[in-house]
Amino acid sequence: CPQVINAARILAARPRSKVAQENMDAFKEAWENQVRILTEAVDDITTIDDFLAVSENHILEDVNKCVLALQEGDADTLDRTAGAIRGRSARVCNVVAAEMDNYEPGIYTEGVLKAVAVLRDQVMPNFASRVEVAVEALSSNPSKEVDENEFIDASRLVYDGVRDIRRAVLMNRTAEELDSETEIEFEANTSETKSKSSAHTDFDEYPEISGINNTRDAYRYISEEDKQKIAAQVENFRTEKSKFDREVAKWDDTGNDVIVLAKQMCMIMMEMTDFTRGKGPLKTTMDVINAAKKISEYGTKLDKLARQIADQCPESSTKKDLLAYLQRIALYCHQLNITSKVKADVQNISGSLIVSGLDSATSLIQAAKNLMNAVVLTVKASYVASTKYPRSVQVASPIVVWKMKAPEKKPLVRREKPEEVRAKVRKGSQKKHIAPIKALSEFQSPAESV
């Protein structure tokens, strides 16, 4: 802003002038107010998903500039760009934390706020100290040597922290709500997953094939016909997933481990289906095997908890159904462990990659779909068995608490959609005033119509 700059120059030339100081304060306050208004206006028309996607890209660019400035020994550019990174990161943390105020506390908000806390309290202080050491080393005469690897690691952690926040925010989005610009893409060097389902392996499963390192990469090269078959299976899985969401999302998971375990199992099953499409955090066959083992662990915990509920329920059809659904979960967890040993067969024929292994992929998706269906039925039966029957023995405290989740907070005034704000306003046609006698003359009496 030229006015603020000129006011600052005047104050610098006359630092003891009270008039110059008041002039500077006035322009500074006016500028800050205008920037605040502009920021609020932009926030109103920008979704949190778009904001995070753009911020992530800008921070990646700034990180690259920082590393380049360090390599070139440019202390001024390094300090200035690092300041921009700190500002963008602080803005991301503040915006996301404010967004979480619109949601009821739960696993989703806890995950997002945890990612925000890691970036704000751990990553950024470490990055700031590395920048300070690097700037001091480059500014000294003669300049001192800087550990470039440590600085690059600190910078990479900033980008990873912002990316983890974005992924955490997108966790409650459905596939229909994610577009190509905001869909979660996992890079080849991803070391953590959304569900923390397994320790990931980075060894090369196909050392003899160039361009493909793991089974997830191999599934990207299957034929279009096979991709369509897998997509059809995934669509069936998503249909089951929508049933799961309708049943589970209505319950508050506070004090209800049945819902918590069901959500954790669902999350890993979604990662498995993404794996068959060449996406997601699972990369190798061993990752999928470990994920299946984790699902079995959750299934065992759910079985133990649901059997406690069944023990308190009197003999009834509901109790029998609940025990039958638990047997299904055990069966489908076993199936998932068998089908998780999936590995695509890759051949390089005349320079073209031929990838096969459709049957194992579809079997994995089918087993995940069946397991999700069994989990949904178990949740329903657990609720009925917990609440709809009188207890023969008085229980001090319930095993789980079934409480409906409060609806999400919504603004009292509906925000205009961006396309409505930018829509053209056209002048309407003027109403013609017609004399009452002329209007009545348009109607005929019954006698005249004969």
C-alpha positions in Angstrom: 0.0 0.0 0.0 1.7 3.3 -1.1 0.1 5.4 1.6 1.4 3.1 4.4 4.9 3.1 2.8 5.0 6.8 2.5 3.8 7.2 6.1 6.5 4.8 7.3 9.2 6.8 5.3 8.0 10.1 6.9 8.1 8.4 10.4 11.6 7.1 9.7 12.8 10.5 8.7 11.2 12.2 11.8 11.1 9.4 14.4 10.4 11.8 17.3 7.5 13.6 15.5 4.2 12.9 17.3 2.2 14.0 14.1 4.2 11.5 12.0 3.6 8.7 14.5 -0.2 9.5 14.5 -0.2 9.6 10.7 1.5 6.2 10.6 -0.9 4.7 13.1 -3.9 6.0 11.1 -2.8 4.6 7.8 -1.7 1.3 9.4 -5.1 0.9 11.1 -7.0 1.8 7.9 -4.9 -0.7 5.9 -5.4 -3.5 8.4 -9.1 -2.9 8.4 -9.3 -3.1 4.6 -7.2 -6.2 4.5 -9.5 -7.8 7.2 -12.6 -7.0 5.2 -11.0 -8.4 2.0 -10.0 -11.6 3.8 -13.5 -12.1 5.2 -15.0 -11.5 1.7 -12.6 -14.1 0.1 -13.4 -16.5 2.9 -17.1 -16.2 2.3 -16.8 -17.3 -1.3 -13.9 -19.9 -0.9 -14.5 -23.4 0.4 -12.1 -24.9 3.0 -11.2 -27.6 0.5 -10.1 -25.1 -2.2 -8.3 -22.9 0.4 -6.2 -25.9 1.7 -5.4 -27.1 -1.8 -4.1 -23.7 -2.9 -2.2 -23.1 0.4 -0.6 -26.5 0.1 0.7 -25.7 -3.4 1.9 -22.2 -2.4 3.8 -23.6 0.6 5.4 -26.3 -1.6 6.6 -23.5 -3.9 8.0 -21.5 -1.0 9.7 -24.5 0.4 11.5 -25.0 -2.9 12.5 -21.3 -2.9 13.9 -21.7 0.6 16.0 -24.6 -0.3 17.2 -22.9 -3.5 18.1 -19.7 -1.5 20.1 -21.8 1.0 22.0 -23.5 -1.8 22.8 -20.1 -3.4 23.7 -18.5 0.0 21.0 -15.8 -0.3 20.2 -15.0 3.3 17.7 -12.2 2.5 15.6 -14.4 0.2 15.8 -17.3 2.6 14.5 -15.2 5.6 11.8 -13.5 3.5 10.5 -16.7 2.0 10.6 -18.5 5.4 8.5 -15.7 6.8 5.9 -16.3 4.1 5.8 -20.0 4.9 5.3 -19.3 8.6 2.5 -16.8 7.8 0.7 -19.3 5.4 1.1 -22.1 7.9 -0.4 -20.0 10.7 -3.3 -19.0 8.5 -4.0 -22.6 7.7 -4.0 -23.6 11.3 -6.3 -20.7 12.3 -8.8 -21.3 9.4 -9.0 -25.0 10.0 -9.4 -24.6 13.8 -12.2 -22.1 13.2 -13.8 -24.5 10.7 -13.9 -27.3 13.3 -16.1 -25.1 15.5 -18.9 -25.8 13.1 -18.8 -29.5 13.9 -19.7 -31.5 17.0 -16.7 -32.9 18.9 -15.8 -36.4 17.8 -13.2 -38.6 16.1 -13.2 -36.4 13.0 -12.6 -33.1 14.8 -10.0 -34.7 17.1 -8.1 -36.0 14.1 -8.1 -32.6 12.4 -7.2 -30.6 15.5 -4.4 -33.1 16.3 -2.9 -32.5 12.8 -3.2 -28.7 13.4 -1.4 -29.0 16.8 1.4 -31.1 15.3 2.1 -28.4 12.7 1.7 -25.4 15.0 3.4 -26.7 18.2 6.1 -29.1 16.8 6.8 -28.6 13.1 6.8 -24.8 12.9 9.1 -24.1 15.9 11.6 -26.6 14.6 11.4 -25.0 11.1 11.8 -21.5 12.6 14.9 -22.5 14.6 16.5 -24.1 11.5 15.8 -20.9 9.5 17.3 -18.7 12.2 20.5 -20.9 12.3 20.8 -20.9 8.5 20.3 -17.1 8.2 22.8 -16.4 10.9 25.3 -18.7 9.3 24.9 -17.2 5.8 25.0 -13.6 7.2 28.2 -14.0 9.1 31.5 -12.9 7.7 32.9 -15.2 6.5 29.7 -17.3 6.0 29.5 -20.5 7.9 28.6 -23.9 6.6 24.9 -24.9 7.0 23.7 -28.5 7.3 21.6 -28.6 4.1 20.1 -32.0 4.8 18.7 -31.0 8.2 17.2 -27.8 6.7 15.6 -29.7 3.8 14.1 -32.2 6.3 12.7 -29.4 8.4 11.2 -27.8 5.3 9.7 -31.0 4.1 8.0 -31.6 7.5 6.2 -28.2 7.1 4.8 -29.3 3.7 3.9 -32.7 5.1 2.2 -31.1 8.1 0.0 -28.9 5.8 -0.8 -31.9 3.6 -1.8 -34.0 6.6 -4.2 -31.3 7.8 -5.8 -31.2 4.4 -6.2 -35.0 4.3 -7.7 -34.9 7.8 -10.2 -32.3 6.8 -11.2 -34.3 3.7 -11.8 -37.4 5.8 -15.5 -36.9 6.2 -16.1 -36.1 2.5 -17.9 -38.6 0.3 -16.5 -39.6 -3.1 -19.2 -37.4 -4.8 -18.0 -34.4 -2.8 -14.4 -34.7 -3.9 -13.5 -33.4 -7.3 -10.3 -33.8 -9.3 -8.7 -30.7 -7.7 -9.4 -31.6 -4.1 -9.2 -35.4 -4.2 -6.6 -36.9 -1.9 -3.6 -38.1 -3.8 -0.9 -40.0 -2.0 2.7 -39.6 -3.2 5.1 -42.5 -3.6 7.0 -41.5 -0.5 4.0 -41.3 1.9 5.0 -42.8 5.2 1.7 -42.5 7.1 -1.8 -43.4 6.4 -5.2 -42.0 7.5 -6.0 -45.0 9.6 -2.4 -45.8 10.8 -3.4 -49.3 9.8 0.0 -50.8 9.2 3.7 -50.1 9.0 4.4 -49.5 5.3 7.0 -51.2 3.3 9.0 -49.4 0.6 10.9 -52.2 -1.0 10.7 -52.8 -4.8 8.2 -55.6 -5.5 9.1 -55.6 -9.2 12.9 -55.0 -9.5 12.9 -56.4 -13.0 10.2 -54.0 -14.3 11.2 -50.3 -14.7 8.5 -47.7 -13.8 6.7 -50.0 -11.4 7.8 -50.4 -7.7 4.8 -51.9 -6.0 1.4 -53.6 -6.6 -0.5 -50.3 -6.2 1.5 -48.8 -9.1 0.9 -52.0 -11.1 -2.9 -51.6 -10.8 -2.6 -48.3 -12.6 -1.5 -50.1 -15.8 -4.3 -52.7 -16.1 -6.4 -52.7 -19.2 -9.4 -50.4 -19.5 -11.7 -53.4 -19.5 -10.4 -54.6 -16.2 -10.6 -51.1 -14.8 -14.3 -51.0 -15.7 -14.8 -54.3 -13.9 -13.0 -53.1 -10.8 -15.0 -49.9 -10.9 -18.2 -51.9 -11.0 -17.2 -53.8 -7.9 -16.1 -50.5 -6.2 -19.5 -49.1 -7.0 -21.2 -52.0 -5.2 -18.8 -51.4 -2.3 -19.8 -47.7 -2.2 -23.4 -48.6 -2.1 -22.8 -50.7 1.0 -20.6 -47.8 2.3 -23.6 -45.4 2.0 -25.7 -47.8 4.1 -22.9 -47.9 6.7 -22.8 -44.1 6.8 -26.6 -43.8 7.3 -26.5 -46.3 10.2 -23.3 -45.3 11.9 -23.1 -41.6 11.3 -26.2 -40.9 13.3 -24.6 -42.1 16.6 -22.3 -40.2 18.8 -19.2 -42.3 19.3 -18.5 -40.8 22.7 -18.7 -43.7 25.1 -19.7 -46.1 22.3 -16.8 -48.4 21.4 -19.1 -50.3 19.0 -19.3 -47.2 16.7 -15.6 -46.4 17.2 -14.5 -49.9 16.1 -17.0 -50.0 13.2 -15.6 -46.7 11.9 -12.0 -47.9 12.2 -12.8 -51.1 10.3 -14.6 -49.1 7.6 -11.6 -46.8 7.1 -9.2 -49.6 6.5 -11.6 -51.3 4.1 -11.9 -48.1 2.1 -8.1 -48.0 1.8 -8.1 -51.6 0.5 -10.6 -50.7 -2.3 -8.5 -47.7 -3.2 -5.5 -50.0 -3.4 -7.1 -52.0 -6.2 -7.6 -48.8 -8.2 -3.9 -47.8 -7.9 -4.6 -45.2 -5.2 -4.5 -44.7 -1.4 -1.8 -45.2 1.2 -1.4 -49.0 0.9 1.4 -49.7 -1.6 2.6 -53.2 -1.4 1.0 -56.6 -0.9 2.5 -56.7 2.6 0.8 -53.4 3.4 -2.6 -55.0 2.5 -1.8 -58.1 4.5 -1.0 -56.0 7.6 -4.1 -53.9 7.0 -6.2 -57.1 7.0 -4.6 -58.2 10.2 -5.5 -54.9 11.8 -9.1 -55.4 10.7 -9.1 -58.8 12.3 -7.9 -57.2 15.5 -10.7 -54.7 15.4 -13.1 -57.4 14.6 -12.0 -59.4 17.6 -12.5 -56.4 19.9 -16.0 -55.8 18.3 -16.9 -59.5 18.8 -15.9 -59.4 22.5 -17.8 -56.2 23.1 -21.0 -57.3 21.2 -21.0 -60.6 23.1 -21.0 -58.7 26.4 -24.1 -56.9 25.1 -25.6 -60.2 24.0 -25.0 -61.7 27.5 -27.1 -59.0 29.1 -29.9 -59.4 26.6 -32.6 -62.0 27.4 -33.2 -64.9 25.0 -34.8 -63.5 21.9 -34.5 -63.4 18.1 -32.4 -60.2 18.4 -29.8 -62.0 20.6 -29.7 -64.9 18.1 -29.3 -62.5 15.2 -26.5 -60.6 16.9 -24.5 -63.7 17.6 -25.1 -64.8 14.0 -23.8 -61.5 12.6 -20.7 -61.9 14.8 -20.0 -65.2 13.2 -20.3 -63.5 9.8 -17.7 -60.9 10.9 -15.3 -63.7 11.9 -15.8 -65.4 8.6 -15.4 -62.3 6.4 -12.3 -61.2 8.4 -10.8 -64.7 7.6 -11.7 -64.2 3.9 -10.1 -60.8 3.9 -6.9 -62.2 5.3 -6.9 -64.8 2.5 -7.7 -62.3 -0.3 -5.3 -59.7 1.0 -2.4 -61.7 -0.4 -3.0 -59.9 -3.7 -0.3 -59.3 -6.2 -0.6 -58.2 -9.8 1.3 -60.2 -12.4 3.3 -57.7 -14.5 5.0 -58.6 -17.8 7.0 -56.4 -20.2 6.2 -57.5 -23.7 7.9 -55.6 -26.5 8.2 -52.5 -24.3 4.5 -52.6 -23.3 3.5 -53.4 -19.7 0.8 -56.2 -19.4 -0.8 -56.3 -16.0 -3.1 -59.1 -14.8 -4.6 -60.1 -11.5 -8.2 -59.0 -11.8 -9.7 -61.9 -9.9 -7.7 -61.3 -6.8 -8.6 -57.6 -6.8 -12.3 -58.2 -7.2 -12.2 -60.9 -4.5 -10.6 -58.4 -2.1 -13.3 -55.8 -2.8 -16.1 -58.4 -2.5 -14.8 -59.6 0.9 -14.6 -56.0 2.1 -18.2 -55.3 1.0 -19.5 -58.4 2.8 -17.6 -57.5 5.9 -19.0 -54.0 5.9 -22.5 -55.4 5.5 -22.0 -57.6 8.5 -20.6 -54.7 10.6 -23.8 -52.6 9.7 -26.1 -55.5 10.8 -24.0 -55.9 14.0 -24.4 -52.2 14.9 -28.2 -52.4 14.4 -28.6 -55.6 16.4 -26.3 -54.2 19.2 -28.5 -51.1 19.5 -31.7 -53.2 19.7 -30.2 -55.7 22.2 -28.9 -52.8 24.4 -32.0 -50.7 24.6 -35.2 -52.6 23.7 -35.2 -55.4 26.2 -35.7 -55.3 30.0 -32.7 -56.5 32.0 -33.1 -59.5 34.2 -30.2 -58.3 36.3 -29.8 -54.6 37.2 -26.6 -53.3 35.6 -24.7 -50.5 37.3 -23.5 -48.9 34.0 -24.3 -49.7 30.4 -21.5 -51.3 28.3 -22.0 -48.7 25.6 -24.0 -45.4 25.5 -26.3 -45.1 22.5 -26.8 -41.3 22.0 -27.9 -39.7 18.8 -25.3 -37.3 17.3 -26.4 -33.7 17.4 -26.9 -32.2 13.9 -24.1 -30.2 12.5 -24.2 -26.5 13.1 -25.4 -24.4 10.2 -25.3 -20.7 9.6 -28.5 -18.8 10.4 -28.3 -17.0 7.1 -27.8 -19.0 4.0 -24.6 -18.1 2.2 -25.0 -17.3 -1.4 -23.3 -19.7 -3.8 -20.3 -18.3 -5.7 -22.2 -18.8 -9.0 -25.1 -16.9 -7.6 -22.9 -14.0 -6.6 -21.3 -13.8 -10.0 -24.6 -14.3 -11.9 -25.7 -11.6 -14.3 -28.5 -9.4 -13.1 -31.0 -8.7 -15.9 -33.7 -6.1 -16.0 -37.1 -7.5 -15.9 -39.8 -6.5 -18.3 -42.1 -3.7 -17.1 -45.7 -4.6 -16.2 -48.3 -3.1 -18.5 -51.1 -1.3 -16.8 -54.5 -2.4 -18.3 -57.7 -0.5 -17.6 -60.2 -2.6 -15.7 -62.9 -2.1 -18.4 -60.6 -3.4 -21.1 -59.6 -6.4 -19.0 -63.3 -7.2 -18.4 -64.1 -6.9 -22.1 -61.8 -9.9 -22.8 -64.3 -12.2 -21.1 -67.4 -13.2 -22.9 -70.8 -13.7 -21.2 -72.6 -17.0 -21.7 -75.1 -15.4 -23.9 -72.5 -13.9 -26.2 -70.7 -17.2 -26.6 -73.8 -18.9 -28.1 
